[in-house]
Amino acid sequence: MFETQPGRPQALRRTALFLDYGADAQFCAEDGLEVSERGMCFTARWRFEIGTQLSLACVHQHPVLGPKRLQIEGVVVGCQPKSDFGERDFETTVFFPELSEETRESLREFPFQVAALF
């Protein structure tokens, strides 16, 4: 899951990645997550096989409506080692093959700091 920390000022919130509903977690670097209506790219210590299907829940704090949650299915289309030095991280690309127009519109509204659960 990618989750911002509620109750913290926006400038202090950090995006976190949670694997398997919290079995493992890590904080995400500021540039470690990109989300669009076509897919997402994130950097994490986990390696996924190409073709792996991920069920994602994206959450963000809307300033007026409060927490906003969105369920998305995606397929891993790329997972490459990001560095050969020290701790190994992987840059993972997930493609969203079928999204309704409503889901696409919701993804367009998501701010940079977003949360997702797989």
C-alpha positions as CSV (number, residue, x, y, z in Angstrom):
1,M,0.0,0.0,0.0
2,F,1.2,3.5,-0.5
3,E,0.0,5.6,2.3
4,T,0.6,9.2,3.5
5,Q,0.7,9.7,7.2
6,P,-2.5,11.3,8.3
7,G,-2.4,14.1,10.9
8,R,0.9,15.3,9.7
9,P,1.4,18.6,7.9
10,Q,1.5,18.0,4.1
11,A,5.1,19.0,3.9
12,L,6.0,16.3,6.5
13,R,4.0,13.5,5.0
14,R,5.9,10.6,3.5
15,T,4.5,8.0,1.1
16,A,4.9,4.4,2.3
17,L,4.7,1.2,0.3
18,F,3.1,-1.8,2.0
19,L,3.3,-5.3,0.6
20,D,0.7,-7.9,1.3
21,Y,-1.5,-5.8,3.5
22,G,1.4,-4.7,5.8
23,A,3.5,-7.9,6.0
24,D,6.4,-5.7,4.8
25,A,6.7,-2.0,4.4
26,Q,9.1,0.8,3.5
27,F,9.0,4.5,3.0
28,C,9.2,5.8,-0.5
29,A,11.7,8.5,-1.7
30,E,10.1,11.7,-2.9
31,D,10.8,10.7,-6.5
32,G,10.1,7.0,-5.9
33,L,6.4,7.0,-7.1
34,E,4.7,8.2,-10.3
35,V,1.0,7.5,-10.9
36,S,-1.0,8.2,-14.1
37,E,-4.2,6.9,-15.7
38,R,-2.2,4.4,-17.7
39,G,-0.1,2.9,-14.9
40,M,2.4,3.5,-12.1
41,C,6.1,3.3,-11.5
42,F,7.6,2.9,-8.1
43,T,10.9,2.1,-6.5
44,A,11.0,-0.6,-3.8
45,R,13.2,-3.3,-2.5
46,W,10.8,-6.0,-3.8
47,R,11.3,-7.7,-7.1
48,F,8.2,-8.7,-9.1
49,E,8.1,-11.0,-12.0
50,I,6.9,-9.5,-15.3
51,G,3.3,-10.5,-15.7
52,T,2.5,-10.5,-12.0
53,Q,-1.0,-9.1,-11.4
54,L,-1.3,-6.6,-8.6
55,S,-4.4,-5.4,-6.9
56,L,-3.9,-1.8,-5.8
57,A,-5.8,0.5,-3.5
58,C,-4.8,4.1,-3.9
59,V,-5.7,6.5,-1.2
60,H,-5.2,10.2,-0.7
61,Q,-6.6,13.0,1.5
62,H,-8.9,15.2,-0.5
63,P,-9.0,18.7,1.1
64,V,-12.8,18.8,1.0
65,L,-14.1,15.3,0.7
66,G,-11.6,13.6,3.1
67,P,-10.0,10.3,2.4
68,K,-10.5,9.1,-1.1
69,R,-9.9,5.4,-2.0
70,L,-9.7,3.8,-5.4
71,Q,-9.3,0.0,-6.3
72,I,-7.2,-0.8,-9.4
73,E,-5.9,-3.9,-11.1
74,G,-2.5,-3.8,-12.8
75,V,0.1,-6.0,-14.4
76,V,3.8,-5.7,-13.9
77,V,5.4,-4.9,-17.2
78,G,8.9,-4.0,-16.0
79,C,11.0,-4.6,-12.9
80,Q,14.7,-3.5,-13.2
81,P,17.4,-3.2,-10.5
82,K,17.9,0.5,-9.9
83,S,21.4,0.4,-8.5
84,D,24.3,-2.0,-8.2
85,F,25.6,-0.3,-5.1
86,G,24.6,-1.2,-1.5
87,E,21.0,-2.0,-0.8
88,R,19.3,-3.2,-4.0
89,D,16.2,-1.4,-5.1
90,F,14.0,-2.2,-8.1
91,E,12.1,0.2,-10.3
92,T,8.7,-1.5,-11.0
93,T,6.3,-0.4,-13.8
94,V,2.7,-1.5,-13.5
95,F,0.3,-1.1,-16.5
96,F,-3.5,-0.6,-15.9
97,P,-5.0,-2.6,-18.8
98,E,-8.7,-1.8,-18.3
99,L,-10.0,1.2,-16.4
100,S,-13.4,2.8,-16.6
101,E,-13.6,6.4,-17.5
102,E,-14.6,7.2,-13.9
103,T,-11.5,5.5,-12.6
104,R,-9.3,7.3,-15.1
105,E,-10.8,10.6,-14.0
106,S,-10.2,9.8,-10.4
107,L,-6.5,9.0,-11.1
108,R,-6.1,12.4,-12.8
109,E,-7.3,14.0,-9.6
110,F,-4.8,12.3,-7.4
111,P,-2.1,14.5,-5.9
112,F,1.6,13.6,-6.0
113,Q,1.4,12.2,-2.5
114,V,-0.8,9.2,-2.9
115,A,-1.3,5.9,-1.2
116,A,-1.7,2.4,-2.8
117,L,-2.2,-1.1,-1.4
118,F,-1.3,-4.3,-3.2
